[in-house]
Amino acid sequence: MGWNGKNTTHAGIEERGFELIVAGNAVPGVYWAPSNAPSERLVLLGHGGTSHKKIEYIVAVANFLAAKGIASLAIDAPGHGERAIEGAANPDMDAFEQTWREGGGTETVLAEWKAALDFIEDEIGARPTGWWGLSMGTMMGLPVTATDERIRVAVLGLMGTRGPNGKDLERFAPRVTCPVSFLVQWDDELIPRQTCLDLFDALGSKKKTLHANPGRHQAVPQFELAASADYLDRSLR
Amino acid sequence: MGWNGKNTTHAGIEERGFELIVAGNAVPGVYWAPSNAPSERLVLLGHGGTSHKKIEYIVAVANFLAAKGIASLAIDAPGHGERAIEGAANPDMDAFEQTWREGGGTETVLAEWKAALDFIEDEIGARPTGWWGLSMGTMMGLPVTATDERIRVAVLGLMGTRGPNGKDLERFAPRVTCPVSFLVQWDDELIPRQTCLDLFDALGSKKKTLHANPGRHQAVPQFELAASADYLDRSLR
């Protein structure tokens, strides 16, 4: 386990692959950093359900962050990406929930993200760190942010109190105390709007801000992706 | 009626007073412009209830805009500022609603804002124009934006479908079609949260975005004022 030697550099961003073993499972990940200077801040990028660590919007946010001198990392969630099992790319919510449960749910992702951050801190050093993750990226990131004091700021959203791990999120939300920017898709066909507003409500953070835009679950406007990187940049200074 | 000769210039912003007569009533106003260059864009600034045209946050937004080369103007609403009547500064909602009704309500403010924009366009020239106004600034600005095609973008918020002119707002909202940024105070003690969300819902604009922050009606964070000026700047280009 460790760096896997799959490295590339282009357009000012260096990408390094790694693989960890957590509770017996191989967890593949990728670390991005600006290629021209040391990066003194880090963001963990949690991908959405039926997606993977290098899906387009994750790479887009990694690039927005790298342009501000911020490193980032992503890992494949259980049953996703290089860990995909039959049918994991099925966008059906029942199939997704089954993948989530069979992958071990909240406790497993907490252990895996802790291992990933530990690894990068051991290798590169500890730095001010944030979380970015929507939908399943919030199912993972809200508990991570609530329990790992290294996370100083989070971009969350597209998830509510009645999602696949809604009970966990309700329980962890009051323990989130760092600044949070929370995104809502106003016409979300997967996660009822009111449950998203309820989850925002439940966050313990004194500094929290909600951005809502018209459109369905997957139609987050590009300007919000850019704005979320700006928010992390300002908050991690 | 016209410029009243009360002019000042400081810190890069020129302020010129004016007074109009609309339906027999004197309407005092102020026009702000960057002092060092012609401004090719304009924003109308609608102040909140029990407030006036030069209240601190209006001046703050005028300065944010001037720094981007954008001119702005504000007028005192009926019963406010230089037009204040006994008790108009009373923050009591019943007293405020009485002031609003006795001032002529939606129809009067539509006529006054049209006169103000006509005056500035006659004097300075027609330019891409936006609206900025929260609370009573939305009670005025939503109907103005719905009916005056010169308004190309609006910052609205802190108002709902059951405010003092809630029925008017419900009626005009579908006719608002330009981009809108809508602010909500999550713990608003004057305007129930859900009625604000309902008003955002009712806006006809395809491009609309909602920003919500914790706190009471008057506790809009300074960063949202700055962000609202950025939004107008981007939208009026």
Interface residues (C-beta under 8 A of the other chain):
Chain A: V184 W186 F200 D201 K206 K207 K208 T209 L210 H211 A212 N213 P214 P221
Chain B: V184 W186 F200 D201 K206 K207 K208 T209 L210 H211 A212 N213 P214 P221
